[in-house]
Amino acid sequence: MRKLLLSILSIVALLVSACGGAAVGPTTGAEPANNTSTVTSERCGDPSKLSKSVSFYNWTDYIDPDVLTMFEEECGVKVVYDTFSSNEDLLAKLQAGATGYDLIVPSDYMVSIMRQLNMLKELDHNNIPNLANIYPRFAEVPYDPGNVYTAPYQWGTTGIGYNLEATGEVPDSWSWLFDPEKAVQFDGKISLLNDQREVIGAALKYLGHSMNSVDPDELEEAKQTILAIKPYVATFDSDSFGDILVSGEVVIGHGWSGGYFQDIYASDNENLGYVIPKEGGVIWTDNLAIPLTAPNPYTAEVLMNYILDPEIGAMISNFNYYASPNQAAEKFIDEDVLNDPGIYPSEETLAKMEFLEELGEGTLLWDRIWTEIKAEQ
């Protein structure tokens, strides 16, 4: 355990130095007693305990803005909203000294790291009765059994977005991205996520290995596979990969299900699609959590409970096209979303998927390989 902790702390040091200085979090005041705002909604907890504002640090394009507006109007609490692009960015920001965030959204493996670093506050379930709305399988997850530190926010998969006009057929294998003979036909029109766990993991899956491998030979093989197709890659992008597929800047790419569906559903181009490769891929859960340094933990729990309301949960899935862990929300979710196998995969497909796990000391090897991949010209 001590070796593992030292490894994690080393990783954090590298991340912090890469940030170029200490980060500054949002400037929200500590939770005051007796919020004088008029609160009419029953979804707002105890008005006397609410702070005047709450700071929410979330992934890009991941919540319906109307949800935040509704919370502000119903509860009289201003939401200070900020976004990040990867779990590593989130960790680096908090470790660099950002202490003003009340609610954050780490993925499964990052929850494990943050727990080991004592970065998360235990939840008071009395303030989050809507935890009863989640599917049972999300209540006993390996990274946080019993939802002691987290509540599930959304879940989804990572796969391939494509333009059928360019590919000619549905690219249902990772070979469309990682086989140089296939990739060359899309020279300068491929995008990959700017995320080491996802990109290296996808290459490992293509090669028949676990996406959580820490075997040096397998990781070297994955590195060489990525470097072989890197000349054909237009960009590593975790924020606008759906936008650039719709615009035609790329014709095939690697990205998160909902990120593609948001833009595909908004487009009139019927040639655009998303597919989970036949080899399988990443299945993940993003989670609501409260940093140990949060100045307004009670208000954060009220916002968390608000998000877990069935109708609010459905609003979020209908906006971002990710699957909801909220069982009670299902009756409010659009039929097109519920019936899309790219959003709610079959059990057969799910059996081929892997959760990204905390890598322990292997993280240093992954970091080195990712640095070498990104540095290669």
ABEGO torsion letter per residue (X at the ends): XAAAAAAAAAAAAAAAAAAGEBBBBBBBBBBBBGBABBBABAAAEBAAABBABBBBBBBBGABBAAAAAAAAAAAGBBBBBBBBABAAAAAAAAAAGBAABABBBBBAAAAAAAAAAGABBBBBAAABAAAAABBAAAABBAABBGGAABBBABBBBBBBBBBAAAAGBBBABAAAAABAAAAAAABGABBBBBBAAAAAAAAAAAAGBBAABABAAAAAAAAAAAAAAAAABABBBAAAAAAAAAAGABABBBBBAAAAAAAAAABABAABBBBBBAAEBBBBBBBBBBBAABABAAAAAAAAAAAABAAAAAAAAAAAGBBBABAAAAAABBAAAAABAAABBBAAAAAABBBBBBAEAAAAAAAAAAAAAAABX
